[in-house]
Amino acid sequence: MPTLLMSLALMLVPATVPAPPLATPPTASPQDPDCLDEKSSDGPCAEQMTFRNDAYERMTVKVHVGGTGPYRFLVDTGADRSAVSSGLADSLKLVRKASATLHSATGISDVALVRVPRMDLEGRSVEGVDAPVLQATDMGADGILGVDSLRSQRIVIDFRNEEICLTPSLKSEPKLRKDEIVITGRLKKGHLIFTRAEVDGEEVTVVIDTGAQVSIGNFALRDLLARHRKLGAPVPIEIKSVTGQMLSGNLHITRQIDLDGASVQNVAIMFADSETFRTINRERAPTLLLGMNALRGFDEVAIDLDRKKLRLRFPSPELRPALAGPGG
């Protein structure tokens, strides 16, 4: 039975606690007439989609499945496999495959698989995907775009203009603007991981997660911050995983997260005993899943999974790092 990793698609339950604040929003820079910097250095975006924010502040884009649609799919760089809802699988009469073991934030469960013959993302096609079947109410969407659909792509999230641009992975990094930085990480089980990072001055490993509304830290990070008296008053919180199970924890506001030269302030972090940390063997070492509430502190985030690069655009001079060299 295959093992699937979809640990990072997490949804805040709004009835439990008010939504955590985004990172401190700095003063926006003037509107750039271009969609992205790559338009001037690499030509226009190959595929550009306007994304909509659902009620949980996550990203969904339009996807056609088997020539029908469009349907709303969540963009999740933390999931190794794309998924479809049970309603979509039934309506399209997708062929059932063997079951699989799915690792979610809340535990391990068996799920059914279906063969998706083709998915079209505004001109780009992905064929022959064996996708787990989940509930639309649990995913918050009709499906999930995981690493299997995004692996060879560069995902550029333009938060200022609410757009996603998909292009093939770059052979070399284009010239940096003065308000950008490029950080190199590594891939582990499909997750983009960075080890040169700090939370309030304490060293931490950061995992980039576009599928989670709120950033999540493990207990090792919580205990480290508590020992140095860097945690404020906790606020109880619950989130729902893609399997519909609930994960409980406490929310804290951190002063600053530093990611190899990039800084974002006043980020809400939920500390919880998530199965995700066991899945990626980071249960004992201080680790943070950097969710959408932190990523939205930047004007633009570019994720190149193939090259293991993260490119960040800063929205104000106050948050811009001192750049030296090409940065990538």
N, C-alpha and C positions, 0 to 999 in steps of 0.2 A: 504494500500500500504506500503510495507516494506521500511525502510530507510537504505541506505547504506552509509558507511563512507569511502571514498577513497580520502581524502583531500590531501594526502602528495605525490602523484606521480606527480612530477613536472619536467619540462624539460626546460632548458635554450634555448632561441632562439639565435643561434649563429650570425645571421645577425645584432642583436641589439647592442651587446657589446662583446668584447673578453671574453672568458671563464674566470671566476674568478679563481685566483690561489688556489692551494691546501694549506693546512696548511704547515708551514715551514717544509721541509723535513730534519730531522736530519740524521746524518751519520748512515747508515744501520749497524746492527749488523751482525756477521758472519752467513752464511747460516746454518740452522739447518737441519740435515739429515732427521729428522722426519717431517711428514706432519704438525702435531700440537703437542702441549704438551700433549694432551689427549692420544696420542699413547703410551706414556710411562707410564701414570698413570691409564688409563681406557681401554687400548686396542685400536686397530685400529678404525678409523672412520667407522661408519656403512654405510654411503653413502658419497661419495666425488665427487664433480663436478668441472671441470675447468670452470670458468665463463669468459665471454668475456665482455669487456667494449664497450658499444656502443659509438656513436659519442658524446654523452652527458655525458660520464663518470659515467654511472649507471651500475648496475649489471644485466645481463641476464643469465639464465641457460637453459639447454635443458630439455624440458618436453614433454612426449608423452600424447596425448589426445585420449581416446577411441581406443588405440592400434595403432594409426597412429602418424607420426612425425619422428624426434623430431621437436619441435617448440621452439622459444625463448620467455621465460617468465621473466618479471622483478620481482626481489625479493623486496617486499615492506612491511616492518613491520608497516607502517602507514595505510595500507588499511585493513579494517575488512573483506573484501570479495575478493576472487579471481575473475578475469575477463578474458574474451576472446575477440578477435577481431571479428568484423562483418564478415570479410572474412573467418576466421576459422570456425565461427558458421555456415556460409552458406555452406562451402565446406564439413563439416562433418554432415550437416543436423541435427543440434542439435535442440531438441524440445523446442519451445518457451513457456515461462511461463508468468505470469502476470508482469506488469511493476513495477518499484521501483523508489523511490526518492534517488538520489545520491548527496551527499555533496562533492564537489570538492574544490580546492583552490580558484576558481574564483566564486563560487556560487552554487545554487541548481538547479538540472534539473531532468527530468524524463528519465529513460533508460529502455530498454527491458531486460528481463532475459531469459536465456536458461538453460536447465538442462544438465550439463556435467556429463556423466555417470561414467567416471573414468579418473584420471590424474596420471601418473607414473613419479616419480622423481628419476631416477636411482635406481630403486628397491623398493622405497616406493610408496604406492598407496593411493590416496584420492578418495573416491567414493561419488556419489550423490551430486554434488555441483551445486547450483543455482547461476549462474554467470551473472553479468551485461555484456552487449554487448557494446563495445567501438570501436573506430577506431584505427587501428594499427599505423597510422601515428601520432595520438595524444598520444598513450601510449609509442611509440618508441619501440614496441615489439609486439609479437603475443598474449600476454596475461600478466596477473599480478598474482603472487603468493601472496595472502594476508594472514592475520592472521588465517583465517579458515583452510588453508592448512599448516600453520607453527606453530600453537598454542602449540602443544605438542612436538615440536622439539627444539633443541638447534642449532642455526645457527652460525657457526664459519666462519668468513670471513678472509682468509689469503691473505692480500694485497700483501705481498712480493712475494708469489708464484702464485698469481692470482687463488686461489682455494676457493671453499665453501665446508664445511663439515657439513652434517646434521646427528645428532644423537638424540636419545630420550632425553627428558629433564632429567637432572641429579637429583638423590635423594639427593646428597650432593656434595659440591664443592670440586674438586680435589685439591691437594696441589699446592700452588702458586709457580711459578718460581720467581726469584729475580727481574725480569723485568716486572712483572704483577701486576695488581690490580683488585679487584672485587668490584663492586658498586651495592647496592640494591636500586631499585626504586619501583614504583607501576604502575598498569595498570589502565588506564581510557579510556573506549570506545575502547579497543584494543591497545592503545598507551602506550609504555613504557616511563614513566615520572620520572624525577629526580628533586628534589627541592633543594638539597645542591649543588648549582652551582653558578658561577659568570661569568660575562662578563666584563672584564677590571675593576674588583673590585666591580661591582654592582650585587646584588643578582638577580637571574633569575631562572625560571623553564625551564628545558630542556626536549624536546621530541625527542626521537631517531627516525630518519627517513632515511631508506635505499633507499627510492624511489625518493628522491630529489637530484638533482645534487648540488644545492647550499643551504646553510643554510639560514633560513628566520626568521627574528625577527618581532614582532608586534610593533605597534606604541608606546605602553607603554614602551617598552624597548628602542626604539629610543629616546623618549622624556627624559627618565631617563639619558641616556648617554649624550644627548645634554645639559641637565642642568648642568652636571659636566664637560662639555667641553671635552668629550672623543670621539667625532666623527670628522673624517676628511672630506675631500671634497667628496661629493656624485658623483656617476656615474650612470646615468639612465640605467635601465635594464628591460627586459621583460622575463617572463617565460610562458610556455604553460601548462595547466592542462590536465588531462586525458579526459576531454570533448572537448578539442580543443580551449577553451576560453583563453584569454590572461590576465595575471596579471602584472601590471606595478609597479615599485618601484625604490628605489635608493640603490646602492651597496656601502658599507663601509668596510674598512679593520680594524678589531679589533686587539689589541695587544695580548690578551690572553684570552682563555676560560678555566675556572677551573671547573672540574666536580668531586667533592667529593674526591680530592686528585690527580686527573689526570689533566694535563695541556697540551693544544695545542695552538700554537702561530700563529699569522698572518693569521687569518681566515677571509675570505670574508663573509659578512652577507648582505643579501638583506632585506630591511625594506619595508613592504607592508601591505595593508589592506586586508588580506586573510580571506576568509570564514572559513578556518581551525580553526582560533583562536576563532571564535564564536561557532563553532561546539563543541569544547572541553571546552567551558566556560573559555577561557583564554584571552579574548579581552582586559580586563582592567589591568591585572597583567603582568609585564614584562616576556615574554616567548620567547623561541628560539627553532625552529625546526632544530635540528642538522643534517645536510645533509652529503652527501658523501664527499664533499670537506674538511670537518673537520675530519670525521672518517678515511680518508686516511692518516691522520697524524700519525696513529698507524700502527705497523706491522700487528696486528691481533686484530679483534673485535669479541667477542663471545656474542650472544644475546640469553638468555634463557627466553622466554616470560612466560612460566609456573611458573618459580621460581622468575621472576622479577629481574633477575641478568644481569649485564653487566660486562664482563671481558675484560680488555684491556691489550695488550702487547706493551711495549714501545720499539722503535727502537734504542734509544741511551741513554747513561747515563745522558745526559743533561735534558731529559724529565722524568726520572724515579722519582717517589715520594719516600718519606721515608716511607717504609711499616712497620706496626706493627701489629702482630697477623695474623690470617688467612685471613682477609679481606673479609670474606663472611659468 
